[in-house]
């Protein structure tokens, strides 16, 4: 399993950002290898979001983000928010 982490700082219209984010989430959730997703908003910073998406492996995630449909949707996000993405592997976990 790998976790995609993306910090998004919104500098455009918040409603437009949320609509595009929801479209991206729906698209990714339908892709092979997708496991789960969580969206967090930074406390005290209404324009800073953290997206966490768990994938079966990096290959599945890579295939999803290279698709034309993903690229088309994410193109609408670029004018609205600055992303800081990364793919992470679990080193340690506790319940």
N, C-alpha and C positions, 0 to 999 in steps of 0.2 A: 504494500500500500504506500502511496505517496499523498502528500497534502499540498494543494496549490493554495498559496497565500497571496492576496493582493490587497494592498492598502490603496484606497482611492480617495483622493482629496478633491472634492467637488468645488468647481469654480464657476460653473454654469448654472442654468436653471435646474433647481432641485427636482421638480416634478418630471421634467424631461429625463434627467439622470435616472431617477427611480424606474421610469417606464423602460428605458433601455436596459438597465440592470436586470429587471424582471424578464425581459425577452432573452437576454443572455443566459440567465439562470435556467429558464425553461428549455432552451436549446441544449445546453450542456447536460441537463438532467436526463435528456432523451438519448444521450450518446452511450455507446458500448464502453464499459469500464468505469462509468460514473457510479459512485457509492453514496455520497451524501454532500450536503451543502449547509453552510451557516453564514449569515450576515450579521456583523456586529457594527455598532456605531460608537465612536469614541465618546465617553462621558465628558460632557462639557464642550464638545466640538461637534456641532450638528452637521458639519460638512465633511467629516472624516469617517470613512467606512473601512471595514476589514472584511474581506470575503475569504472564507475557508471552504475548500472543496476537496473531498477525499476521492481518490481515484485508485483503481486496482493496480495501475502501474503507470510509469511515465510515458510509455508508448501510447496507451489509450488517450491520455491527456493531450499528447502532442498531435495525434491524429485529429482530435476534435478541434484544436485551435488552428490547425492548418487548413481546415475546410473553408470553402468559399462562403458558405452561409455564416459561419462564425466571423470571418473577416468582414463581411458585409454589415453584420450587426455591430461589431466592435467599432467600426468606423464611425458610427453615430455617437459612441461614447467619448471618443477622443476630444471633441470640442468642449465637453462638459466636465471632465475630470482628469486628473493626472494620476496614472497608475504606477504602482511600485510592486510588480509581480515577482514571484519566485516559487519554485517547486521544492518541497522539503520532504526528507525522509525522517521517520521517527527514530530517535536515538534512545529515548527513555520515556516511559509512560507509567502513570499510576491511576488508580481508580478512586 
